[in-house]
Amino acid sequence: MKIVVSEWLKKSKKTNYYSLATLILIKFSIRKEGLFIFKEVRRKDRELNIAKAIEVRYNPPSAEEYISLRLKTGMGTKDLSKAEIALKNSLFIVSLWDKGKLIGFGRIVGDQGITYVVSDIMVDPGYQRKGIGKMIMKEIDFYLEKNTDQYAYVCLIANKPADKLYSQFGFEYVDPKSCGMKRKQSKVNKSL
């Protein structure tokens, strides 16, 4: 099969680096002519074209843009002034933009020593299933590799099916010894 694949690549104009790097992920199918074709390469090439047009920024979007993306992705709204504080106090932010429009976001919060929480991973629904979430996680992973050691506690709460994405970057389920928990916020603090 390797011979057939290499022969197809020689004949194909799709021999860019990105296509070759996806060989491990490729599923083959046989056409009536008996040739092997790449279904996954076509998808990955589309992702590459989208990725070329995406601008990656490491500074926070406006609180309004952040809240707007939260609403588009179904993550709910937040108070504008609290969102401004949260964005300002993040350890690391990555935002992805397409022609000036915020389409992806992720951040890390924590104490810069022991605890790091990956939070707010969001991709505009019109850009989902195109590798944008993976781009965000690669940036977050790079930050963590550079800024943490083996004693750091790095965690996140995953919504399904995003847990499959996070597992590609070294995140594992903590059960049965541990479980994720969230404090129920029931009263409104009017002094804030």
N, C-alpha and C positions, 0 to 999 in steps of 0.2 A: 504494500500500500504506500510506503514511503516513496517508492520510485514514481508511482502514478501521481502522487501529490507534488513532487518536485517537478515532474514534467508539466503538470498543470500550471504551476507557478511560473515556469519558464515561458509558457505560451501566454500567460495572463499579463495584463497591464497592471494588475493590482498587487504589485510586489513591493509596496511601500513597507517601511519598518513596522508600522502598526499592524498591518495584516500578517506579517511574518510572526510577530510576537503573539498573535492569538492562535497559533497552530495548536497549542495544547487544548484550547477550549472548543476547537472546531468539531462539528458533527458532519459526517459525510452522508451524502445520499447519491444514489446512482440514477442518472438520466437514462432515457431510452437508448441513447447512443453508447451507453456504457462508460461515460466519463464521470469522474468524481467532481462534484462542485462544492463550493463552500457556502453554506447557508449563513453561518455565523460571521464570516468575513464581511458579507454585505452589511449586516447589522453593525458590526464594529466600525466599518468605514463610514457609515452614517454618523455614528457616535463621534468619530474623529472629526468629521466636518463640523459638527455642532461644537465640539471642544475647541476648534480653532477660532470660532467666533466669540467664545466666552471670555470675558475679562475677569480675572481673579484679583480681589482686593483684600487687604488685611486690616482695614479700618472699618469701624461700624457704619452700617447704613443709618439713616435717620430713624428715629423711633417710629415715625409714621410708616416708613417703608417696611420696617421689621414687623409691626403689627399687621400691616396689610398682607404680608406673606404668611403670617400665622393664620390669618382668617382664610386665605386661599387654600391653605394646606389642611384646614380643619383642626388646627391646634388651639384655636380659641383666641380671644382678645386679651389684652393686658392694659392696665392703666398707663397712659402716655408718660407721665412723670416717672413712674416705677420702671418703665421700659428704658427710659433715658439713663437712669441710674444703673440698671443691670448691664446695659451695653457698655457704659463707661468703665464699669468694674470688672469686665471680663478679662481673663488672662490672655486669651487668644481668640481672634475672630477671623473667619474666612467668609467672604461673600462673593457670589458669582453673579455676573451681570451680562445681559444680552442687550446691546444697543441702549444702555442707560436704564434698563429695567432689572430690578432685583429678582433673580430666578432661583437662587440657592443660598443657603446660609447654614453656618454651624459655629459653635463656640465652645470654649473650655472655661470653666470657672473653678476656683479653688484657692489654696493658700500658697502656692508656688513652692511648696516643700514636700508635703506628704500626700495631700488629697487633691485630686483633679477630677472634675465631673464634666463629661462630654454632654452637651445640652443643645437643644433647639436645632437639631438637624432637620432642615426643611428644603423641599424642592417644589417649585411651582408645578401644579398638576399638568400644565401644558408641556413641561420639560421632563416629566418622570419617565423612567425606563429608557433613558438615553445616556446613562453613565454619569449624570451630574452628582448624584449622591456619592458615588465612588470618588469623584474628584474632590468633593468636600472632605471625605474621610481620609483620602491620601494626604491632604494638607494637615489635617488634625493629627494623623499618625506621624508625619514628619516633625511637627512641633513636639509631640510627646517623646519621640526618639531622641530629640536634641535636648529636651529640658527635664527629663525625669530619669530616675535610676530604678534599680530592681526593688527598692523599698517603697516606691510610690504606690499609692492606692488610686487606681484609675477606674472609674465606673461610669455607667450610664443606665438609664431605664429605656428599654427598647419597646417600641410598638411593633407588633407583628404586621407584616412580614419583614420589616426592616432589620430584625434580628439576624437574618441571613447575611445582610450586608455587613453588619458589625462583626460577625464571626470571621469574616475575611481579613479583619484587621486585629485579630488576637483577642477579641472579647469572647468570654465563655459564660455559660450559665452558672450561677452560683448555687443552685439547689443541688442536693437536698440539705446541705449544711446551712445554707443561708437563703434568704428571700428578699426581694425588693419590697420596701414599705414606703408609704407616703403619709405625712401628718395631715389629718383632716382639719382644714382651716374653716372654722364655723363662725367666729365672731369678727366683726369689722372693727379695726383699731382706728378710732376717729382721731387719735392724737397724731397720727402720721400724716 
